[in-house]
């Protein structure tokens, strides 16, 4: 595991001089050894192979046998009808599945084409496919990570890893971090950078430790290439029916022929009669009826925003009793939102359902104004850019009629002290009247250390130890609710000051708490699903406390002991995990491998499992579930390629409606079979 090795050990193991990088000769040798830095696609099925795969069914075998026999006894019309039914059934299946296997192609699109590396003592741009283990890669804001890297040095580095971890907030990275444990979740490996993730802030250098299929994304690709048991409950039942009908047909033939033979009847006449009765016992129209019912179901589901890629998946929905759902973007809105704000002795809940808010509290107005001025993000009705936390602050300002553009025009920024991961603070110096004002935002405990006063009723008063404890207690209470706390302070100065003087003797105003909130309609859908005998399960790369807080609000879980982390899953054997799987409804800090393990454990207990998700990290579990459901709007091409169904409105409630439709379709098929 590269993340728990020291930088010196890795440099020695990969045999590279970091200041010079690899030589051209060494690069050539390593390219021959490791190959190109790209993901390998599984063997694609041709249309002909897809067609013949549709014939791999016991009932189809029986029908083909019947077609041969009717041809032999010169019942040509029956032969043509039976073969037409078989071909129609196969064509419908091919049309649905021809578009399905696109996941690995989509994964390759995530890799960045050009990278910055150090070779032969020079920094140069190269094609990312030519990167090899041991290459020294330079990262800066806006650049995608071209391979898995162990960071050698970093400066205020933040990387957006939601496609791999499911977390909506960029991860802070620190090259000097070290670990002794071996089972550290991907999202907690702060000294690593992973292929296909995006640098949102800062810069760094790292040494390549994994390329192509030997990266975290590569492991996802391997999982997508695995063959899985893709038979749906309907297919298994139809396969069993086909075998039963086949045995019945053979039995009828043998019995009728034996009776006629012992009665002394003509051998050929009895053989033809026995075969005719056997063929008559076979419902040659059944596969076509089933295919047509499923195809009509696909059409109806498209009208409720559910696009089904494979016909049998329609019926599978009707059998689902476990919905495993990704948290970020599926159960939640995938955008940080301010829920509360606190000024001295004044805690206020914000109604996030309203587009506009008002306040008469001057302290709250000053706090929001400072947050907006001390942010670099932008947000309007059309689009938002920047850090998700800052976007939440800008949106808060917009709701209170304090837009960033208007405030910037009125109080222009003249200097700044950028965010630093050691200080955990950011400061700006803005024009204010005839002088200047410092606006500093960051962690509450760090701000308390550099603040001497607090704002109360528009006046500055001394920040005593008692008042400091007051702020800390309030912030801890909010943190315990899985809310992210961010504080702000100010300082007025008659003249422009140096950045070194900004973060001294500040006046604390207050803090806000925020979270990625649940989708408003999801709670009712989860309750409706539960009433229909379907249990909802949350699976996320986020922290346990945050996951359980959201789960409680949605009605998925009631207690902390209903949650399990990825590390806790690793401590259990597959048998132990499968045995106890029904005791849990929340899984936090999990990797893509954990998600697959969870799905397999539920299936091992006899459950029919639906897995929903939108990220790259969801793709393997989408493929291994009985039915994988991807999000159409926020979903990546990778997740859509691996899924059986796509929700065009990204709405969890659509799943419940689709399951209800699936149950109706199953009942229709059941009636057809009985008839």
C-alpha positions as a printed NumPy array, in Angstrom:
array([[  0.   ,   0.   ,   0.   ],
       [  1.667,   3.188,  -1.199],
       [ -0.14 ,   5.526,   1.218],
       [  1.463,   3.966,   4.316],
       [  5.017,   4.054,   2.958],
       [  7.379,   6.969,   3.505],
       [  8.327,   9.219,   0.612],
       [ 11.95 ,   8.05 ,   0.803],
       [ 10.941,   4.379,   0.637],
       [  8.745,   5.01 ,  -2.403],
       [ 11.431,   7.014,  -4.21 ],
       [ 13.913,   4.223,  -3.515],
       [ 11.491,   1.48 ,  -4.573],
       [ 10.632,   3.238,  -7.836],
       [ 14.296,   4.127,  -8.417],
       [ 13.936,   7.761,  -9.446],
       [ 15.812,  11.012,  -8.837],
       [ 12.957,  13.385,  -8.002],
       [ 14.863,  16.544,  -8.931],
       [ 15.665,  15.154, -12.395],
       [ 12.766,  12.811, -13.077],
       [ 13.092,   9.769, -15.306],
       [ 15.379,   9.672, -18.317],
       [ 14.065,   8.868, -21.801],
       [ 15.801,   5.476, -21.696],
       [ 14.19 ,   4.579, -18.353],
       [ 10.775,   5.728, -19.592],
       [ 11.077,   3.446, -22.614],
       [ 11.975,   0.445, -20.433],
       [  9.074,   1.104, -18.067],
       [  6.609,   1.569, -20.908],
       [  7.594,  -1.875, -22.187],
       [  7.125,  -3.309, -18.683],
       [  3.9  ,  -1.56 , -17.608],
       [  2.261,  -0.687, -20.927],
       [  0.237,   2.418, -21.728],
       [ -1.488,   4.433, -19.032],
       [ -5.047,   3.7  , -20.106],
       [ -7.923,   1.465, -19.134],
       [ -8.496,  -1.809, -20.946],
       [-11.903,  -2.484, -22.378],
       [-13.487,  -5.902, -22.12 ],
       [-14.15 ,  -7.906, -25.254],
       [-17.147,  -6.389, -27.   ],
       [-20.008,  -8.585, -28.165],
       [-20.881,  -8.379, -31.857],
       [-24.525,  -8.058, -32.901],
       [-24.381, -11.7  , -34.007],
       [-23.057, -12.755, -30.591],
       [-25.789, -10.702, -28.903],
       [-28.38 , -12.416, -31.12 ],
       [-27.226, -15.927, -30.231],
       [-27.004, -15.008, -26.528],
       [-30.761, -14.331, -26.65 ],
       [-31.27 , -17.986, -27.653],
       [-29.527, -19.263, -24.506],
       [-32.763, -20.18 , -22.76 ],
       [-34.355, -23.552, -21.963],
       [-37.76 , -22.545, -23.364],
       [-36.139, -21.357, -26.595],
       [-34.328, -24.705, -26.868],
       [-37.677, -26.481, -26.554],
       [-39.197, -24.23 , -29.237],
       [-36.269, -24.799, -31.594],
       [-36.65 , -28.529, -31.031],
       [-40.348, -28.233, -31.82 ],
       [-39.533, -26.302, -35.015],
       [-37.196, -29.068, -36.189],
       [-39.751, -31.771, -35.401],
       [-42.628, -29.952, -37.174],
       [-40.335, -29.501, -40.153],
       [-39.593, -33.248, -40.07 ],
       [-43.302, -34.133, -40.03 ],
       [-43.934, -31.59 , -42.818],
       [-45.996, -29.141, -40.705],
       [-44.249, -26.238, -42.421],
       [-46.667, -23.537, -41.259],
       [-46.036, -24.432, -37.603],
       [-42.268, -24.448, -38.214],
       [-42.36 , -20.956, -39.71 ],
       [-44.542, -19.582, -36.889],
       [-42.32 , -21.048, -34.159],
       [-39.098, -19.792, -35.795],
       [-40.653, -16.343, -36.322],
       [-41.512, -16.169, -32.612],
       [-37.952, -17.161, -31.646],
       [-36.376, -14.604, -34.003],
       [-38.751, -11.815, -32.879],
       [-37.919, -12.511, -29.24 ],
       [-34.174, -12.436, -29.979],
       [-34.359,  -9.222, -32.034],
       [-36.229,  -7.374, -29.266],
       [-33.52 ,  -8.436, -26.804],
       [-30.666,  -7.402, -29.129],
       [-32.147,  -3.937, -29.732],
       [-32.347,  -3.332, -25.971],
       [-28.856,  -4.642, -25.14 ],
       [-26.842,  -3.302, -28.085],
       [-26.577,   0.092, -26.326],
       [-25.761,  -1.279, -22.883],
       [-22.023,  -2.   , -22.627],
       [-20.591,   1.532, -22.685],
       [-19.175,   1.831, -19.162],
       [-15.459,   1.253, -19.856],
       [-15.517,   3.604, -22.848],
       [-16.934,   6.29 , -20.553],
       [-14.252,   5.612, -17.936],
       [-11.541,   6.253, -20.519],
       [-13.073,   9.663, -21.254],
       [-12.382,  10.674, -17.635],
       [ -8.627,  10.481, -18.105],
       [ -6.886,  13.714, -19.013],
       [ -5.057,  13.815, -22.393],
       [ -2.136,  16.073, -21.403],
       [ -0.002,  15.999, -18.24 ],
       [  2.86 ,  18.02 , -16.787],
       [  5.88 ,  15.877, -15.804],
       [  9.548,  16.263, -14.947],
       [ 11.881,  14.245, -17.202],
       [ 15.589,  14.659, -17.88 ],
       [ 15.597,  17.576, -15.427],
       [ 13.005,  19.526, -17.432],
       [  9.276,  20.088, -16.964],
       [  7.365,  19.148, -20.1  ],
       [  3.841,  18.383, -21.295],
       [  3.247,  14.834, -22.503],
       [  0.363,  12.615, -23.552],
       [ -1.035,  11.032, -20.393],
       [ -1.006,   7.557, -21.933],
       [  2.823,   7.741, -21.923],
       [  3.089,   8.205, -18.138],
       [  4.846,   5.378, -16.266],
       [  5.369,   4.45 , -12.587],
       [  8.16 ,   6.64 , -11.213],
       [  7.263,   9.713, -13.259],
       [  7.199,  12.968, -11.271],
       [  3.917,  14.776, -12.054],
       [  3.175,  18.46 , -11.39 ],
       [ -0.389,  19.367, -10.395],
       [ -2.043,  22.788, -10.271],
       [ -5.551,  24.244, -10.107],
       [ -7.879,  23.027, -12.841],
       [ -5.716,  20.076, -13.868],
       [ -6.922,  16.469, -13.777],
       [ -4.75 ,  13.873, -12.048],
       [ -3.411,  11.561, -14.807],
       [ -2.511,   8.52 , -12.655],
       [ -2.428,   7.431,  -9.015],
       [  0.201,   9.561,  -7.234],
       [  1.938,   9.553,  -3.86 ],
       [  2.327,  13.254,  -3.093],
       [  5.884,  14.492,  -2.488],
       [  5.066,  18.127,  -1.74 ],
       [  1.825,  20.1  ,  -1.625],
       [  0.65 ,  23.659,  -1.076],
       [ -2.971,  24.229,  -0.019],
       [ -3.971,  21.323,  -2.237],
       [ -7.655,  20.465,  -2.607],
       [ -8.898,  17.744,  -4.948],
       [-12.486,  17.043,  -5.971],
       [-12.903,  13.271,  -5.56 ],
       [-16.701,  12.9  ,  -5.574],
       [-16.591,  10.576,  -8.588],
       [-14.577,   8.092,  -6.509],
       [-15.731,   8.746,  -2.942],
       [-19.191,  10.26 ,  -3.297],
       [-18.231,  13.235,  -1.085],
       [-19.57 ,  16.582,  -2.282],
       [-16.751,  18.666,  -0.739],
       [-13.163,  18.703,  -2.128],
       [-10.614,  16.777,  -0.06 ],
       [ -7.679,  18.576,   1.56 ],
       [ -4.389,  16.89 ,   0.677],
       [ -1.132,  16.893,   2.641],
       [  2.031,  15.367,   1.197],
       [  3.627,  14.882,   4.628],
       [  0.769,  12.822,   6.109],
       [  1.718,   9.264,   7.082],
       [ -0.3  ,   6.201,   8.097],
       [  0.462,   3.022,  10.003],
       [ -2.851,   1.271,   9.274],
       [ -3.377,  -0.696,   6.076],
       [ -7.157,  -0.389,   5.703],
       [ -7.595,   3.328,   5.06 ],
       [-10.608,   4.302,   2.878],
       [ -9.765,   6.   ,  -0.413],
       [-11.349,   9.261,   0.778],
       [ -9.075,   9.367,   3.85 ],
       [ -5.767,   8.85 ,   2.002],
       [ -4.764,  12.492,   2.177],
       [ -1.206,  11.888,   0.918],
       [ -2.463,  10.421,  -2.365],
       [ -4.005,  11.801,  -5.56 ],
       [ -6.038,   9.514,  -7.782],
       [ -6.443,   9.169, -11.515],
       [ -9.38 ,  11.135, -13.056],
       [ -9.888,  13.439, -10.021],
       [ -9.719,  17.24 , -10.363],
       [ -7.449,  19.736,  -8.587],
       [ -9.716,  22.578,  -7.425],
       [ -7.122,  24.574,  -5.457],
       [ -3.386,  24.713,  -4.77 ],
       [ -0.494,  22.867,  -6.349],
       [  1.607,  19.783,  -5.726],
       [  4.176,  17.333,  -6.997],
       [  3.707,  13.598,  -6.833],
       [  5.352,  10.393,  -7.943],
       [  3.333,   7.976, -10.073],
       [  2.688,   4.727,  -8.187],
       [ -0.038,   3.25 , -10.377],
       [ -1.043,   3.538, -14.026],
       [ -3.845,   2.161, -16.172],
       [ -5.586,  -0.838, -14.66 ],
       [ -3.414,  -0.62 , -11.5  ],
       [ -5.16 ,   2.548, -10.298],
       [ -8.297,   3.008,  -8.19 ],
       [-10.24 ,   3.782, -11.382],
       [ -8.57 ,   0.74 , -12.957],
       [ -9.937,  -1.464, -10.197],
       [-13.394,  -0.123, -11.03 ],
       [-12.791,  -1.021, -14.682],
       [-11.75 ,  -4.56 , -13.683],
       [-14.962,  -4.936, -11.728],
       [-16.985,  -3.729, -14.716],
       [-15.254,  -6.306, -16.915],
       [-16.204,  -9.162, -14.585],
       [-18.863, -11.575, -15.739],
       [-21.804, -11.571, -13.328],
       [-24.886, -13.727, -13.005],
       [-27.232, -11.596, -15.07 ],
       [-30.299, -13.845, -14.963],
       [-33.281, -11.994, -13.558],
       [-35.952, -13.669, -11.404],
       [-38.177, -13.818, -14.506],
       [-35.448, -15.426, -16.602],
       [-34.798, -18.003, -13.898],
       [-38.501, -18.835, -13.689],
       [-38.877, -18.991, -17.478],
       [-35.78 , -21.178, -17.689],
       [-37.308, -23.529, -15.114],
       [-40.613, -23.493, -17.026],
       [-38.8  , -24.338, -20.255],
       [-37.087, -27.326, -18.679],
       [-40.395, -28.522, -17.221],
       [-42.175, -28.185, -20.58 ],
       [-39.321, -29.99 , -22.307],
       [-39.552, -32.895, -19.899],
       [-43.354, -32.892, -20.277],
       [-43.116, -33.005, -24.071],
       [-40.655, -35.893, -23.979],
       [-42.856, -37.693, -21.445],
       [-45.977, -37.303, -23.635],
       [-44.086, -38.602, -26.651],
       [-42.791, -41.67 , -24.826],
       [-46.116, -42.534, -23.145],
       [-48.267, -42.122, -26.291],
       [-45.807, -44.026, -28.429],
       [-45.582, -46.862, -25.874],
       [-49.395, -47.143, -25.579],
       [-49.869, -47.286, -29.362],
       [-46.991, -49.686, -29.818],
       [-48.411, -52.205, -27.303],
       [-51.84 , -51.847, -28.971],
       [-50.234, -52.98 , -32.213],
       [-50.752, -49.75 , -34.143],
       [-48.595, -48.622, -37.062],
       [-45.112, -47.523, -35.883],
       [-44.861, -44.414, -38.102],
       [-48.431, -43.283, -37.367],
       [-47.879, -43.524, -33.612],
       [-44.529, -41.699, -33.836],
       [-46.101, -38.797, -35.755],
       [-49.109, -38.682, -33.405],
       [-46.874, -38.64 , -30.311],
       [-44.693, -35.869, -31.739],
       [-47.742, -33.798, -32.735],
       [-49.169, -34.018, -29.215],
       [-45.793, -33.044, -27.738],
       [-45.544, -30.002, -30.022],
       [-49.128, -29.016, -29.18 ],
       [-48.208, -29.039, -25.473],
       [-45.567, -26.365, -26.044],
       [-46.86 , -22.744, -25.825],
       [-44.812, -21.413, -28.736],
       [-46.324, -17.955, -28.371],
       [-45.263, -17.524, -24.726],
       [-41.768, -15.981, -25.315],
       [-43.27 , -13.469, -27.732],
       [-46.084, -12.606, -25.31 ],
       [-43.57 , -12.095, -22.486],
       [-41.318,  -9.961, -24.72 ],
       [-44.259,  -7.83 , -25.87 ],
       [-45.536,  -7.321, -22.295],
       [-42.023,  -6.266, -21.232],
       [-41.629,  -3.958, -24.242],
       [-44.946,  -2.27 , -23.429],
       [-43.708,  -1.939, -19.847],
       [-40.561,  -0.18 , -21.107],
       [-42.759,   2.319, -22.954],
       [-44.915,   2.987, -19.885],
       [-41.849,   3.428, -17.668],
       [-40.342,   5.978, -20.046],
       [-43.431,   8.119, -19.391],
       [-42.597,   8.194, -15.651],
       [-38.95 ,   9.2  , -16.344],
       [-37.456,   5.686, -16.086],
       [-35.508,   4.507, -19.143],
       [-35.006,   0.719, -19.128],
       [-32.029,  -0.635, -21.101],
       [-32.737,  -4.37 , -20.835],
       [-36.213,  -5.895, -21.155],
       [-36.001,  -8.4  , -18.25 ],
       [-35.048,  -5.536, -15.913],
       [-38.665,  -4.327, -16.121],
       [-39.872,  -7.429, -14.301],
       [-36.922,  -7.436, -11.901],
       [-38.126,  -4.098, -10.539],
       [-41.325,  -5.789,  -9.445],
       [-39.344,  -8.271,  -7.339],
       [-37.053,  -5.756,  -5.585],
       [-37.144,  -5.763,  -1.78 ],
       [-33.89 ,  -3.871,  -1.068],
       [-32.997,  -0.447,  -2.504],
       [-29.319,   0.38 ,  -1.917],
       [-28.915,   4.067,  -2.623],
       [-25.88 ,   6.305,  -2.88 ],
       [-26.272,   9.342,  -0.596],
       [-24.711,  12.239,  -2.464],
       [-26.893,  13.447,  -5.322],
       [-29.442,  10.657,  -4.955],
       [-30.828,  11.021,  -1.448],
       [-29.348,  14.499,  -1.029],
       [-29.291,  17.572,  -3.276],
       [-25.513,  17.424,  -3.928],
       [-25.056,  21.057,  -2.921],
       [-23.914,  22.448,   0.402],
       [-26.645,  24.567,   1.987],
       [-26.572,  26.836,   5.049],
       [-29.157,  25.586,   7.569],
       [-28.395,  27.758,  10.624],
       [-26.523,  30.902,  11.584],
       [-25.371,  31.991,  15.01 ],
       [-24.409,  35.356,  16.412],
       [-23.897,  35.972,  20.128],
       [-26.83 ,  34.343,  22.   ],
       [-28.882,  34.207,  18.796],
       [-29.256,  30.924,  16.895],
       [-31.556,  31.003,  13.834],
       [-32.787,  28.134,  11.631],
       [-33.081,  28.966,   7.932],
       [-36.055,  27.804,   5.868],
       [-34.282,  26.392,   2.804],
       [-37.598,  25.945,   0.973],
       [-37.818,  29.717,   0.489],
       [-35.861,  31.461,  -2.258],
       [-35.683,  34.726,  -0.297],
       [-35.104,  35.576,   3.363],
       [-35.04 ,  38.774,   5.379],
       [-33.483,  39.763,   8.69 ],
       [-33.587,  42.882,  10.825],
       [-30.553,  41.808,  12.858],
       [-27.616,  44.056,  11.947],
       [-25.166,  41.451,  13.239],
       [-26.557,  38.802,  10.892],
       [-26.417,  41.254,   7.981],
       [-22.761,  42.039,   8.74 ],
       [-21.958,  38.332,   9.018],
       [-23.515,  37.455,   5.641],
       [-21.859,  40.465,   4.003],
       [-18.436,  39.393,   5.318],
       [-18.919,  35.789,   4.183],
       [-19.803,  36.917,   0.654],
       [-16.909,  39.387,   0.381],
       [-14.468,  36.777,   1.7  ],
       [-15.413,  34.182,  -0.955],
       [-14.195,  33.549,  -4.498],
       [-17.126,  31.44 ,  -5.715],
       [-19.968,  32.694,  -7.894],
       [-23.58 ,  31.536,  -7.925],
       [-26.72 ,  32.533,  -9.786],
       [-29.849,  30.81 , -11.039],
       [-28.098,  29.454, -14.141],
       [-24.831,  28.087, -12.78 ],
       [-22.388,  28.055,  -9.874],
       [-18.609,  27.896,  -9.923],
       [-16.072,  27.426,  -7.162],
       [-15.795,  25.616,  -3.861],
       [-19.151,  24.071,  -2.737],
       [-18.8  ,  25.612,   0.736],
       [-18.274,  29.1  ,  -0.698],
       [-21.15 ,  28.586,  -3.149],
       [-23.414,  27.941,  -0.136],
       [-22.291,  31.288,   1.345],
       [-22.918,  33.153,  -1.924],
       [-26.387,  31.584,  -2.178],
       [-27.051,  32.694,   1.425],
       [-26.149,  36.238,   0.391],
       [-28.38 ,  36.059,  -2.7  ],
       [-31.328,  34.951,  -0.552],
       [-30.846,  38.022,   1.658],
       [-30.491,  40.414,  -1.277],
       [-26.707,  40.729,  -0.937],
       [-25.27 ,  39.564,  -4.256],
       [-21.553,  39.142,  -4.734],
       [-21.371,  41.477,  -7.742],
       [-23.121,  44.322,  -5.906],
       [-21.028,  43.923,  -2.747],
       [-17.791,  43.723,  -4.769],
       [-18.703,  46.961,  -6.544],
       [-19.514,  48.72 ,  -3.265],
       [-16.654,  47.244,  -1.209],
       [-13.873,  46.351,  -3.7  ],
       [-11.192,  43.888,  -2.636],
       [ -7.721,  45.417,  -2.523],
       [ -5.714,  42.562,  -1.034],
       [ -6.127,  39.029,   0.277],
       [ -4.471,  36.266,   2.259],
       [ -5.437,  32.974,   0.559],
       [ -6.737,  29.956,   2.415],
       [ -4.004,  27.894,   4.021],
       [ -4.578,  24.347,   5.226],
       [ -2.399,  24.99 ,   8.292],
       [ -4.188,  28.211,   9.327],
       [ -7.577,  26.98 ,   8.072],
       [ -8.384,  30.628,   7.389],
       [ -8.886,  32.998,   4.459],
       [ -8.795,  36.798,   4.666],
       [ -9.567,  39.681,   2.331],
       [ -9.002,  43.431,   2.676],
       [-11.84 ,  45.514,   1.226],
       [-12.578,  49.223,   0.957],
       [-15.076,  50.299,   3.65 ],
       [-16.144,  53.953,   3.777],
       [-13.032,  56.115,   4.164],
       [-10.915,  53.185,   5.341],
       [-10.578,  49.441,   4.971],
       [-12.023,  46.301,   6.55 ],
       [-10.5  ,  42.845,   6.963],
       [-12.898,  39.921,   6.491],
       [-11.612,  36.586,   7.791],
       [-13.476,  33.288,   7.554],
       [-12.471,  29.812,   8.723],
       [-12.542,  27.274,  11.538],
       [-14.208,  28.62 ,  14.683],
       [-11.475,  27.43 ,  17.069],
       [ -8.767,  29.134,  14.989],
       [-10.734,  32.38 ,  14.769],
       [-11.283,  32.432,  18.533],
       [ -7.496,  32.338,  19.015],
       [ -6.956,  35.529,  17.007],
       [-10.092,  37.461,  18.038],
       [-10.138,  39.924,  20.942],
       [-13.689,  41.256,  20.605],
       [-17.143,  40.086,  19.567],
       [-19.966,  41.979,  17.884],
       [-23.087,  42.414,  20.038],
       [-26.033,  44.578,  18.976],
       [-23.786,  46.357,  16.493],
       [-21.186,  47.217,  19.146],
       [-17.79 ,  45.661,  19.898],
       [-17.413,  44.086,  23.328],
       [-14.511,  42.184,  24.829],
       [-14.37 ,  38.488,  23.909],
       [-14.04 ,  36.906,  27.351],
       [-13.204,  33.27 ,  28.048],
       [-16.851,  32.744,  28.976],
       [-18.024,  34.083,  25.62 ],
       [-15.42 ,  31.995,  23.802],
       [-16.783,  28.892,  25.521],
       [-20.281,  29.983,  24.543],
       [-19.295,  29.992,  20.858],
       [-17.438,  26.687,  21.173],
       [-20.381,  24.96 ,  22.864],
       [-22.779,  26.112,  20.154],
       [-20.417,  25.017,  17.379],
       [-19.862,  21.594,  18.979],
       [-23.615,  21.086,  19.248],
       [-23.985,  21.791,  15.533],
       [-20.994,  19.61 ,  14.631],
       [-22.612,  16.742,  16.539],
       [-25.565,  17.096,  14.157],
       [-23.117,  16.442,  11.277],
       [-23.244,  20.114,  10.266],
       [-20.142,  21.83 ,   8.902],
       [-19.34 ,  25.002,  10.876],
       [-17.67 ,  28.092,   9.378],
       [-17.052,  31.326,  11.317],
       [-16.272,  34.9  ,  10.258],
       [-14.609,  37.918,  11.897],
       [-13.718,  41.488,  10.874],
       [-11.247,  44.269,  11.645],
       [-11.486,  47.93 ,  10.616],
       [ -8.335,  49.849,   9.772],
       [ -7.903,  53.46 ,   8.581],
       [ -5.241,  52.528,   6.048],
       [ -4.185,  49.61 ,   3.898],
       [ -2.258,  46.997,   5.89 ],
       [  0.079,  44.153,   4.983],
       [ -1.35 ,  40.62 ,   4.768],
       [  0.78 ,  39.648,   7.791],
       [ -1.227,  42.094,   9.914],
       [ -4.668,  41.004,   8.734],
       [ -5.299,  38.111,  11.107],
       [ -4.683,  39.857,  14.428],
       [ -7.031,  41.453,  16.995],
       [-10.192,  40.532,  15.091],
       [-13.83 ,  41.069,  16.078],
       [-15.816,  37.848,  15.861],
       [-19.309,  38.162,  14.34 ],
       [-20.646,  34.608,  14.312],
       [-20.783,  31.389,  12.325],
       [-22.995,  29.392,   9.988],
       [-23.573,  25.647,   9.816],
       [-24.229,  23.807,   6.576],
       [-24.832,  20.374,   5.114],
       [-25.708,  18.722,   1.823],
       [-29.439,  18.444,   2.664],
       [-31.811,  15.596,   1.782],
       [-34.033,  15.909,  -1.274],
       [-37.371,  17.223,  -0.061],
       [-39.472,  14.469,  -1.656],
       [-37.324,  11.469,  -0.685],
       [-38.621,  10.912,   2.866],
       [-42.173,  10.235,   1.675],
       [-40.876,   7.895,  -1.031],
       [-38.843,   5.887,   1.472],
       [-41.905,   5.568,   3.715],
       [-44.016,   4.449,   0.744],
       [-41.396,   1.876,  -0.233],
       [-41.27 ,   0.562,   3.33 ],
       [-45.05 ,   0.187,   3.285],
       [-44.684,  -1.938,   0.147],
       [-42.193,  -4.249,   1.861],
       [-39.077,  -2.594,   0.435],
       [-36.202,  -1.583,   2.726],
       [-34.047,   1.418,   1.791],
       [-30.316,   1.342,   2.541],
       [-27.866,   4.272,   2.374],
       [-24.367,   3.662,   1.008],
       [-21.891,   6.548,   0.987],
       [-18.249,   7.518,   1.033],
       [-19.075,  10.253,   3.539],
       [-18.367,  10.138,   7.282],
       [-20.465,   7.973,   9.595],
       [-21.924,  10.844,  11.657],
       [-23.013,  12.758,   8.559],
       [-24.506,   9.645,   6.962],
       [-26.49 ,   8.683,  10.078],
       [-27.765,  12.261,  10.521],
       [-29.175,  12.246,   6.981],
       [-30.467,   8.67 ,   7.419],
       [-32.367,   9.626,  10.585],
       [-33.97 ,  12.574,   8.842],
       [-35.086,  10.379,   5.936],
       [-36.334,   7.507,   8.079],
       [-33.673,   5.045,   6.9  ],
       [-32.073,   4.551,  10.33 ],
       [-32.862,   5.382,  13.937],
       [-29.614,   4.602,  15.778],
       [-25.869,   4.827,  15.285],
       [-25.482,   1.031,  15.704],
       [-27.402,   0.57 ,  12.448],
       [-24.408,   2.02 ,  10.606],
       [-21.197,   0.3  ,   9.546],
       [-17.998,   1.798,   8.098],
       [-15.789,   0.363,   5.378],
       [-13.072,  -0.398,   7.944],
       [-15.603,  -2.31 ,  10.056],
       [-16.713,  -4.262,   6.979],
       [-13.087,  -5.249,   6.319],
       [-12.847,  -6.641,   9.854],
       [-15.637,  -9.147,   9.084],
       [-15.363, -12.289,   6.978],
       [-17.68 , -12.562,   3.967],
       [-19.766, -15.139,   5.858],
       [-20.065, -12.981,   9.001],
       [-20.962,  -9.927,   6.961],
       [-23.638, -11.731,   4.922],
       [-25.072, -13.275,   8.101],
       [-25.548,  -9.87 ,   9.79 ],
       [-26.258,  -7.708,   6.738],
       [-29.947,  -7.213,   7.584],
       [-28.997,  -5.516,  10.892],
       [-27.614,  -2.474,   9.061],
       [-29.187,   0.234,   6.934],
       [-26.302,   2.731,   6.616],
       [-22.808,   2.04 ,   5.236],
       [-20.287,   4.917,   5.487],
       [-16.706,   5.577,   4.308],
       [-17.01 ,   2.75 ,   1.797],
       [-14.975,   2.125,  -1.347],
       [-16.298,   0.772,  -4.682],
       [-15.163,  -2.711,  -3.568],
       [-17.187,  -2.371,  -0.361],
       [-20.286,  -1.425,  -2.353],
       [-19.99 ,  -4.592,  -4.427],
       [-19.485,  -6.633,  -1.248],
       [-22.645,  -5.113,   0.271],
       [-24.723,  -5.934,  -2.817],
       [-23.392,  -9.499,  -2.91 ],
       [-24.134,  -9.973,   0.807],
       [-27.753,  -8.889,   0.384],
       [-28.164, -11.178,  -2.631],
       [-26.626, -14.073,  -0.69 ],
       [-29.466, -13.697,   1.831],
       [-32.014, -14.192,  -0.956],
       [-32.845, -10.513,  -1.487],
       [-33.561,  -8.946,  -4.873],
       [-31.36 ,  -5.848,  -4.804],
       [-31.621,  -2.533,  -6.604],
       [-28.58 ,  -0.246,  -6.428],
       [-28.896,   3.429,  -7.305],
       [-26.045,   5.857,  -7.905],
       [-24.553,   8.527, -10.122],
       [-20.775,   8.412,  -9.667],
       [-17.925,   6.414, -11.131],
       [-17.589,   4.771,  -7.721],
       [-21.132,   3.402,  -8.054],
       [-20.581,   1.641, -11.396],
       [-19.302,  -1.767, -10.137],
       [-22.143,  -2.151,  -7.632],
       [-24.671,  -1.036, -10.273],
       [-23.48 ,  -3.879, -12.457],
       [-23.5  ,  -6.507,  -9.685],
       [-26.978,  -5.629,  -8.383],
       [-30.088,  -7.401,  -9.666],
       [-30.983,  -4.051, -11.168],
       [-28.665,  -1.045, -11.332],
       [-30.296,   2.394, -11.499],
       [-28.274,   5.423, -12.659],
       [-29.131,   9.126, -12.514],
       [-29.735,  10.702, -15.927],
       [-28.922,  14.346, -15.102],
       [-26.058,  14.179, -12.595],
       [-24.985,  10.633, -13.44 ],
       [-21.644,  10.004, -15.122],
       [-21.491,   8.16 , -18.445],
       [-19.747,   5.374, -16.54 ],
       [-22.648,   4.801, -14.158],
       [-25.173,   4.999, -17.013],
       [-23.23 ,   2.414, -18.988],
       [-23.187,  -0.022, -16.065],
       [-26.856,   0.439, -15.126],
       [-29.978,  -1.429, -16.237],
       [-32.221,   1.61 , -15.833],
       [-31.686,   5.384, -15.969],
       [-33.81 ,   7.971, -14.153],
       [-34.159,  11.021, -16.398],
       [-35.298,  13.225, -13.496],
       [-32.704,  12.013, -10.925],
       [-35.61 ,  11.511,  -8.53 ],
       [-35.58 ,   8.757,  -5.921],
       [-39.387,   8.779,  -5.973],
       [-39.313,   7.576,  -9.581],
       [-37.76 ,   4.316,  -8.364],
       [-40.768,   3.619,  -6.155],
       [-43.135,   4.359,  -9.056],
       [-41.054,   2.118, -11.342],
       [-41.155,  -0.719,  -8.807],
       [-44.946,  -0.428,  -8.643],
       [-45.079,  -0.581, -12.453],
       [-42.739,  -3.575, -12.389],
       [-45.071,  -5.418, -10.029],
       [-48.013,  -4.786, -12.349],
       [-46.002,  -6.118, -15.287],
       [-45.01 ,  -9.223, -13.335],
       [-48.677,  -9.909, -12.552],
       [-49.549,  -9.56 , -16.254],
       [-46.807, -12.007, -17.226],
       [-47.964, -14.419, -14.537],
       [-51.512, -14.327, -15.939],
       [-50.169, -14.945, -19.464],
       [-48.18 , -17.984, -18.345],
       [-51.157, -19.44 , -16.455],
       [-53.418, -18.847, -19.485]])
